[in-house]
Amino acid sequence: MNKFQTFIRKDSARICMLLLIIVVECIVFSSTGYFFTASNIFDALRASVEIGLAALGMTFVIMTTGIDLSVGSLLALVSVTIGFTYQAGCPFVLSLLLGLLVGIAGGAFNGALIVYGRLHPFVVTLGTFSFYRGIAYAATNAGAVSVFPDGYALAGRAYILGVVPVQVVVFVVLTILIWILSKKTPFGTYVTAMGYNEEAARFSGVQIRKIKMLVYILIGFLVAAAAIIYTSRVSTARGNAAIGMELNVIAAVVLGGTDIKGGKGTIAGTFLGVVILAFLKNGLAMLSIRGDWALCVTGIVLLLGILLNRALEVRQE
């Protein structure tokens, strides 16, 4: 069996394992009598769309042996950019565009420090974790904006046919597009090659700096999209948005099978990782599990997922 066939086999086995975890969750939480209903399933996913969008970008980042700890802070900065520029009198469409530009610029800033400054991604994004959040607080004087155009509610609170949240559809569509990017384009091939062996990829003609910059710009764009949906969903723009989000994003990516050492990872796995964490959070809430114990259970599930992924790797090596 060649390396490509081995990779496909491992990938398929991992997806089956993640699907099995989701089935087990549905069985366990169905005892509540309401969990396994269309409205609840969609609401569980609806609350995790922002995490999911950032996780799509984080998959590429981790596959290149990087990390981005600033996603929650950047989301808050984009959110207050949208809210406070609109409050200051900007046309709302312009506020949205400014928010997107801030997200892309934030990702590009991280990428530039990592690529051209040759700094470690952990150190850079730990710094911008505080920097972006600090700007969001300082620029707004820790205030908030809660008045937006009526049509903006469509982005985060509208439903199709009264059941399917619009933002869940957006998440699924973007997942498909990012999956195509990862599997059907040279970009995805280059990202994987860089993660396996950056020096070998460089000697093969891969433009390492360009690809890494694109990876961080992509996650910045996806975080900005998440911020637009988040701000609409909660109908508030403030500097304390999405605190702790980065941990959930990384957890979903790692649970989905992306190797923290780089090179290995799939968008499909990340999508299922997001679903697993969304169902777990929703199900534990429906069982009235206290928040501290729910956090413990989430940690145990994450560790078990990582151990199962590792066992799968060892078995098929």
C-alpha positions in Angstrom: 0.0 0.0 0.0 1.5 3.4 -1.0 1.5 6.5 1.2 -1.5 8.0 -0.5 -3.6 4.9 0.0 -2.5 4.8 3.7 -3.4 8.5 4.2 -6.9 7.9 2.7 -7.4 4.8 4.8 -6.4 6.7 8.0 -8.6 9.7 7.0 -11.7 7.5 6.4 -11.2 5.6 9.7 -10.9 8.9 11.6 -14.1 10.2 10.1 -15.9 7.0 11.0 -14.6 7.4 14.6 -15.9 11.0 14.8 -19.3 10.0 13.4 -19.5 7.2 16.0 -18.8 9.8 18.8 -21.7 11.9 17.4 -24.0 8.9 17.3 -23.1 8.1 21.0 -23.8 11.7 22.0 -27.2 11.5 20.3 -28.1 8.3 22.1 -27.0 9.5 25.5 -28.6 12.9 25.3 -31.8 11.7 23.7 -32.9 10.6 27.2 -33.8 14.3 27.7 -36.6 13.8 25.3 -35.9 17.0 23.4 -32.3 16.8 22.3 -32.8 14.7 19.2 -35.2 17.2 17.5 -34.5 19.2 14.4 -34.9 22.5 16.2 -32.6 21.6 19.0 -29.9 20.1 16.7 -29.9 23.3 14.6 -29.9 25.5 17.7 -26.9 23.6 19.0 -25.0 24.1 15.8 -26.2 27.8 15.5 -24.4 28.6 18.8 -21.1 27.2 17.5 -21.0 28.6 14.0 -18.4 31.3 15.0 -16.2 28.7 16.6 -16.6 26.6 13.4 -15.7 29.3 11.0 -12.5 30.1 13.0 -11.7 26.4 13.2 -11.7 26.1 9.4 -8.9 28.6 9.2 -7.2 27.2 12.3 -6.9 23.8 10.5 -4.6 25.3 7.9 -2.6 27.2 10.5 -2.0 24.1 12.6 -1.2 22.0 9.5 1.7 24.5 8.8 2.9 23.8 12.3 1.6 27.2 13.4 -1.0 28.4 16.0 -3.2 31.4 16.4 -4.2 32.4 19.9 -5.6 35.7 18.8 -8.8 34.6 17.1 -11.2 35.5 20.0 -9.6 38.9 20.4 -9.6 39.6 16.7 -13.3 38.7 16.5 -14.0 41.3 19.3 -12.0 43.9 17.4 -13.9 43.3 14.2 -17.2 43.3 16.1 -16.5 46.7 17.7 -15.3 48.1 14.4 -18.6 47.2 12.8 -20.7 48.5 15.7 -18.8 51.7 16.6 -18.2 52.9 13.0 -21.9 52.5 12.4 -22.7 54.4 15.5 -20.4 57.1 14.3 -22.4 57.6 11.2 -20.9 55.3 8.6 -23.2 53.6 6.2 -23.8 50.0 7.5 -22.4 48.4 4.4 -19.2 50.4 4.8 -19.0 49.3 8.5 -19.2 45.7 7.4 -16.5 46.2 4.8 -14.3 47.9 7.4 -14.9 44.9 9.7 -13.8 42.5 7.0 -10.7 44.6 6.3 -9.8 44.7 10.0 -10.1 40.9 10.2 -7.9 40.4 7.1 -5.4 43.0 8.3 -5.2 41.3 11.7 -4.5 38.0 10.1 -1.9 39.6 7.8 -0.2 41.3 10.7 0.2 38.0 12.5 1.5 36.4 9.3 3.9 39.2 8.6 5.5 38.9 12.1 5.7 35.2 11.8 6.9 35.0 8.1 9.1 38.1 7.8 9.9 38.7 11.4 10.8 35.0 11.8 9.0 34.9 15.2 7.3 31.8 16.6 3.6 31.7 16.0 2.9 31.1 19.7 4.7 34.2 20.8 3.3 36.4 18.1 -0.3 35.4 18.6 0.0 35.5 22.3 1.0 39.1 21.9 -1.8 40.0 19.5 -4.2 38.1 21.8 -3.7 41.0 24.2 -3.1 43.6 21.6 -6.3 43.2 19.6 -8.4 42.9 22.8 -6.7 46.0 24.2 -7.5 48.0 21.1 -11.1 46.8 21.2 -11.5 48.0 24.8 -9.5 51.2 24.5 -11.2 52.3 21.2 -14.7 51.9 22.7 -13.9 52.9 26.3 -15.3 49.5 27.3 -18.6 50.5 25.9 -21.1 48.7 23.7 -23.3 49.2 20.7 -26.7 47.4 20.5 -28.5 49.3 17.8 -28.2 47.9 14.2 -30.3 48.1 11.0 -33.3 45.7 11.1 -32.0 43.7 8.1 -28.8 42.8 9.9 -30.7 40.3 12.0 -30.8 38.1 8.9 -27.1 37.3 9.4 -27.4 35.8 12.9 -31.0 35.3 13.9 -33.0 34.4 10.7 -34.3 30.9 9.9 -35.1 29.2 6.7 -38.5 27.6 6.7 -38.6 28.5 10.4 -36.2 25.7 11.3 -32.8 26.0 9.7 -30.7 28.9 10.9 -29.2 31.0 8.1 -25.7 31.1 9.8 -25.7 27.2 9.8 -26.2 27.2 6.1 -23.4 29.8 5.7 -21.1 27.6 7.8 -21.9 24.5 5.8 -21.3 26.3 2.5 -18.0 27.8 3.6 -17.0 24.4 4.9 -17.6 22.9 1.5 -15.6 25.7 -0.2 -12.7 25.4 2.2 -12.7 21.6 1.8 -12.4 22.2 -2.0 -9.6 24.6 -1.4 -7.8 22.0 0.8 -8.4 19.0 -1.5 -8.7 20.2 -5.1 -6.2 23.1 -5.3 -2.4 23.5 -5.2 -2.8 25.6 -2.1 -4.1 22.7 -0.1 -1.3 20.5 -1.4 1.3 23.1 -0.5 0.0 23.5 3.0 0.2 19.7 3.6 3.7 19.5 2.2 4.9 22.4 4.4 3.5 20.7 7.5 5.3 17.4 6.7 8.6 19.0 5.8 9.0 22.7 5.2 12.6 22.4 3.9 11.7 19.7 1.4 8.7 21.8 0.2 10.9 24.8 -0.3 13.4 22.8 -2.4 10.4 21.5 -4.4 9.5 25.0 -5.4 6.8 25.9 -2.9 6.7 29.6 -2.0 6.7 29.1 1.7 6.4 32.7 2.7 3.5 33.4 0.3 1.6 30.3 1.4 2.0 31.1 5.1 0.9 34.6 4.6 -2.2 33.4 2.7 -3.0 30.9 5.6 -3.0 33.7 8.2 -5.0 36.1 5.9 -7.5 33.3 5.4 -8.0 32.8 9.1 -8.4 36.6 9.5 -11.1 36.6 6.9 -13.0 33.7 8.5 -12.8 35.3 11.9 -14.2 38.5 10.4 -17.1 36.5 8.9 -17.6 34.9 12.3 -17.6 38.4 13.9 -20.3 39.6 11.5 -22.5 36.6 12.4 -21.7 36.8 16.1 -22.6 40.5 16.3 -25.9 39.9 14.6 -26.7 36.9 16.7 -26.2 38.7 20.1 -27.1 42.1 18.7 -24.2 43.7 20.6 -20.7 44.9 19.7 -18.4 45.1 22.7 -14.7 44.5 23.5 -15.4 41.4 25.8 -16.9 39.3 22.9 -15.7 35.8 22.4 -13.5 35.5 25.5 -12.0 32.0 25.6 -13.0 31.2 22.0 -9.5 30.3 20.9 -9.4 27.3 23.2 -12.7 25.9 21.8 -11.4 26.5 18.3 -8.2 24.7 18.8 -10.0 21.9 20.7 -12.4 21.4 17.7 -9.5 21.2 15.3 -7.4 18.8 17.3 -10.4 16.6 18.1 -11.1 16.5 14.4 -7.7 14.8 13.8 -5.4 17.7 12.9 -1.9 16.9 14.1 -0.6 19.7 16.3 2.9 18.9 14.9 1.6 19.8 11.4 1.1 18.1 8.1 -2.0 16.1 8.9 -5.5 17.3 9.1 -8.8 17.5 7.2 -11.6 20.1 7.0 -14.2 17.3 7.2 -12.6 16.2 10.5 -12.7 19.8 11.8 -16.3 20.1 10.9 -17.2 17.0 12.8 -15.1 18.1 15.7 -17.1 21.3 15.9 -20.4 19.3 15.8 -19.2 17.0 18.6 -18.4 20.0 20.9 -21.6 21.7 20.0 -23.7 18.7 20.8 -21.8 18.0 24.0 -22.3 21.6 25.3 -26.0 21.5 24.4 -26.6 18.1 25.8 -24.9 18.8 29.1 -26.9 22.0 29.5 -30.1 20.0 28.8 -29.1 17.5 31.5 -28.7 20.5 33.9 -25.0 19.6 34.5 -23.3 22.3 36.5 -20.9 24.5 34.4 -17.8 23.3 36.3 -18.6 19.7 35.8 -19.6 20.3 32.2 -16.1 21.8 31.7 -14.5 18.6 33.2 -16.6 16.4 30.9 -15.7 18.4 27.8 -12.0 18.1 28.8 -12.4 14.3 29.2 -14.1 14.0 25.8 -11.3 16.0 24.2 -8.6 13.9 25.7 -10.4 10.7 24.7 -10.7 11.9 21.2 -7.0 12.7 21.0 -6.1 9.3 22.5 -8.3 7.6 19.9 -6.7 9.6 17.1 -3.3 8.6 18.4 -4.3 5.0 18.7 -5.5 5.0 15.1 -2.2 6.5 13.9 -0.1 3.9 15.8 -2.3 1.0 14.6 -2.0 1.9 10.9 1.6 3.0 10.8 
